[in-house]
Amino acid sequence: MGIRRVRAVGILCGVMIAAACGTSPANAPAPASRGLKVALIAKSSTNPVFLSARTGAEAAARELSAAHNVPVEIAWMTPPTEDGQVQAQRIAQAVNEGANAILISCSDAGKVTGAINDAVARGVAVMTFDSDAAESKRFAFYGVDDIKTGEAVMEELAAQMGDKGTIAILAGNQNAPNLRKRVDGVKQAAARHPGIKIVDTFYHVETPQDAAAEVVRVQNAYPQIQGWAMIGGWPLFTQSLLTDLDPKKVKIVAVDGLPAELAYVDKGLAP
């Protein structure tokens, strides 16, 4: 999924550039012939998922610059940690600094919708990816079917656990629209497996360290947990759980697939 994400964001970059070329209001940024500036605002600059997204966007920008002889700049304007309010401020900053287009993964749709609408009103094309702001005036959204993603996580975990046992859901930011839907998908799939019991859903700050600490805290509080349905791969981007969890007792199924997580596959924690 990591390589797919890099390629997908490269495609998104191309879509955004095409959209930016089409902006024409009097208060819009400079025309495409002078170059294009695409602001990329992901959720967190500490999340390897979004660092791979940056890689994809910058690679696409280079390719498109060469193909069309138009300078294309990717302005990385992602907050260091998850913060919808800061994202809204970065949207306004991008507009003020002459961005032709904005590509954003929304930490909190409620906090960024107004800023997105203001940007569109000023002639800037806005597209969302990964996590949407569906009520905003963004022209498009690209992402997985989050309900089906959650269901797939649960179905795989049930298979790994022999269709019985106690599990927990690790869910990241409670305000993120895409993550709420993934949780719903996990629960819907779990309802089809009478032998599976969900202890609860656990939210946390989306850094590897905070996520891993939450897993350890919950595992200690509920030692009967035999499986984790992780709707994001946050704690697997640090290696601390390799010693905190016993692969003979606990199985993990997680969204995302990046090199940092391979140690968990090697140990059998994330089969």
N, C-alpha and C positions, 0 to 999 in steps of 0.2 A: 504493500500500500504506500510505502514511502516514495518509491520511484514514480508510481502513478500520480502521487500528489505533486511532485516536482513537475511532471509533464503537464498535469492539469492546470497548474497555476501559470505555466508557460502559455497554454492556450488561452487562459483568462486574460493574460497580459495582451495577447493579440486582439481579443475582443474589445478590451478596454481602449486600446489604441484606435481601433476602427471607430468606436463610439466617440472618442475624443475628437477625431477628425471631423465628425459630423456636427459638433457644437457650433452654433452660430450667433447666439444672442450678443448684443452690443457689449455687455459686461462680461463676456466669456474670456477665458485666457487666450494667449497668443495662438494664432492658427498653426496647423500642423506643419506647414512649410518651414517654420522657424524651429521646429523640434517639438517633442512631446514630453511632458512630465507626468508620470503616473505615481501617485502617492499610494504606497502599500501599507495598510494599517491592519496588522494581525492582532491577535489577542495578547500575546506576551512574547517578548524577545528572548526569554529564557527557555521557551518550549522548542525542542528540536523539530517538532512538526512544522512550526512556522518558519524556522530557519531553513528548512528544506523548501518551503514555499517561496522564500526570498530567493533561494538559488534558482528555482525554476523561472521566476519572473525576470531576474537579471539575465539569465541565459536567453530567454525569449526576446528581451529588449535588444541584446546584442545582435541576434539573428535578424530581427526586423529592421534594425538600424542599417545593417549591411544590405538587406534585400531591397529596401525602399529609399536608401540614401537620405534618411530622415533621422536626426539624432533622437534617441529615445532614452529617457532617464527614469530609473526606478528610485523614487525617494522613500527610503525605509523610515516610516514614522510610527513604528509600533511601540507602545509603552513597555517599560521593563517588566511590569507585572500586570495582571488582569485588572482593568479599571475602565468601566464604560464611560464614566465622566471624562477621564483623560482622553479616551478615544474621540469623544465628541469635540474636545478642545483641539485634538490633532486634525480632525476634519476641517474645522474653521481655519486652523493654521495652514493646512494644505491649500485651501482656496486663496487665502491671503498671499501665499507665496507663489501663486501662479500655476498650480497644478491644473492640467487639462482634464484629468480623470482621477478617481479614487477607487481603490479596491480594498474592501474591508471585511474582516471576519468579526462579527459583532459579539462583544462580551455581554452586553445588556441592551436588547433592542429598544427598550423604553428610553434609555439614556442617549442613544445615538440617532433616533428617528428624526428628531427636530433638526439636528445638525446636518443630516443627510438631505433633508428637504431644503434647508437653506442653501446647501451647496448646489443642488439641482437648480434652484431658482436663480442662482448666479451663473448658470451655464456650464457647470462642471458635471460630467457624466459620472455616475456612481453605480458600482456593481458590488454585490455582496458575495462572499464565498464561505463555505464551511458552516457558518452560523448567520442566519438571515435576520433582517429587519423587515418583515413581510408587509407591515403597514406603512413603510416609507415609500418615497418616490424613486427608489433605486430602479434602474431599468431592467436588471436581471439578477438572478441568484444561481450560483453553481454549488452543488453539494450532494452528498449521498442522501438516500432515503433513510432518515434517522430512526424511524420506527423499525424498519427492516434491519438496520444495523444492530439495534438493540436485541432484536429477536435472534439474529444470527449469533451474537455473543452468547446468549442464553442457551441456544440449541447446542452449540459446541461445548459449552461448559457442562450441560446435562450429559452429553455423550462421554466426556472425560470422567465424569463422576459416576458413571453407571446408572444414571437416571435417578439418583437418590442422594440426599444429604442436605446440609445446611449451608447457605451461601450468604454473601453480602454484596451489595452493589457499591462500587466506587464511582462517584459522579461529578467531581470537579465543581465548577461554579454553578450554584443553584439558579442563577439568573440567566444563564445561557440558554437560548431557545432550543438549539440543536441537542444539548445534553439532556434537557427535560424530556424531549421526545425519545431519546435513546433509552432513558430510564423506563419510560412507558413501554417501549418495545421489549425490554428485558422482562418486565412484569407480565406482559401479555403472553410471552412465550413460556414463562415459568408456570403460568396457570394451566398450561397443557401438560405439565409434569407433576402429578400429585405427590411424587416422592421428593420433590425439591421444596425446601422451606427457605424463604428469604428473611433473614434477621432484620435488616433495615437497609435504607439507602444513606450513604455517608458522603457529605460534601466537604470541600477543602479548598484552600488556596492552590491554584494550579502551578505549583513549582514541584520539581521532582522530590525535593526534601520534605516539603509539607505533605505531599501525597503519601510518601513512604511512611512518614511519622503517623499519619492517620491510619494507615493499614496496620501498623504495629499496635497502635492504641486500641483499635477495634478488635484485632485478633486476641489481644490480651484480655479484653473485656468479655469477649465471646469465644472462648477456646474451642467451642464446638464447630466453628466455621471451617468448612472443608473446601470451599471454593469461592473465588472472587470473580464477579462479572465487572470488569473494568471498562467503562464506556469511553475511556481515554487511556493512553499508555503512560500517564505522568510518572508513577512511582518506578516504572521500569527504566527510566532514563538515568537513574542512579542505581548503584549496585548494592545498596545497603540491605535490601530484602533478600539477597542471596544467602545471607547468614541468619536473617531473622525469621525466615519461613522454612519449613521442612517439606520438601517435595513429596515425601511419603504420606504426608497428612493433608496438604493443601495444593489445589490446582488453580491456575489463573488463566482466564481467557480475556484478552484485552484488544481494544481497537488500536490501530497504528502498527506499523512494522518498520522499524528503523534499526540501524546497526547497533546502537547502544543497548537494545533489548535482547540481542542474540544470546547473551550470557544466561538469560532466564530460560531460553529454549535449551541450551546445552545442559543446564542443570535439571531440566524436567519440570520446573515450576510452571512454565507456560508452554505446554506441549504443542 
